Amino acid sequence: MKTLIDSFDRQFRAVHERSVLLIGRVPADKLFWKPRDLGRTMAMFSCGEYILRSAAAVEQCFGGITTKLWDDPFEWTLPEKLSTPALVLEYLGEVEETRQKGFAYFTGDGDLARQMPAPDRLRPIHDILLDTVARAENFQGRAFSIFRMFSDEKVPGF
């Protein structure tokens, strides 16, 4: 039975699809536009940076699950490296492929109870997936907020 696996798969796929839709609506000159930083607020990032952070969380998770390497994809997800909407979309596609390969490892919901080092302590895969989808959605939600600062368009996927 794969009820939980299918549920996680839908959640991660929805994150991916919303990110792709958002990047398609962000004008190239606004992809890495940042709101004004105020000393009394949290550091502001751009719409593009938040989408990259969202995807990077997914990439790190499934890289860890499939290869046991929990490398932070920070270096290859910098705005300087992924500087256009086309390059961001290409990266999102690569992350989605990695995620799909990761889900192919699961044969049934029982697999989600297995413990694995993630990265510094043993955790059930279910917990790893739950934390990752929550982080990815959180970063994505921040991207949507930035998008709404410069656009009157409806946030994609909702």
Secondary structure as UniProt FT lines:
FT   HELIX           3..25
FT   HELIX           28..30
FT   TURN            31..32
FT   TURN            39..40
FT   HELIX           47..67
FT   TURN            73..74
FT   HELIX           75..77
FT   TURN            79..81
FT   HELIX           85..104
FT   HELIX           109..113
FT   STRAND          115..117
FT   STRAND          122..124
FT   HELIX           125..150
FT   TURN            156..157
//
